[in-house]
Amino acid sequence: MKEAVHSKPAPCCCQAEHLTDREIDVLCQLAAGLTNDQAASAISVSGHTVAGHLRTMLTRASARNRAELVARAYAAGVLTAHNWPPQWSGRRCLTMPAAAGSRDVSGAGHPALG
């Protein structure tokens, strides 16, 4: 599996903690469906290290499980869509971009509902 490209992240004004290079490596492995031990082997760390990174990312993303973490990473643009294996987009922030996170669920402004 291809490792994350370690380039400088795009500027972000959310003031939240961002994913580290190693967390991005782990995230890509988990998004590909690997177990903690398989991910550890793929990136040459221990299973305990992967589990620690996973706990940190779950907390940071307010995700209940690894599936929700991966879904949030795709939704926030951290992982690129339409690629296999999963690839890092260059974004490190798990906070939803304003345009994607600000949809109005009330229906106001929608031609058929509001």
Secondary structure, 3 states (H helix, E strand, C coil): CCCCCCCCCCCCCCCCCCCCHHHHHHHHHHHCCCCHHHHHHHHCCCHHHHHHHHHHHHHHHCCCCHHHHHHHHHHCCCECCCCCCCCECCCCCCCCCHHHHCCCCCCCCCCCCC
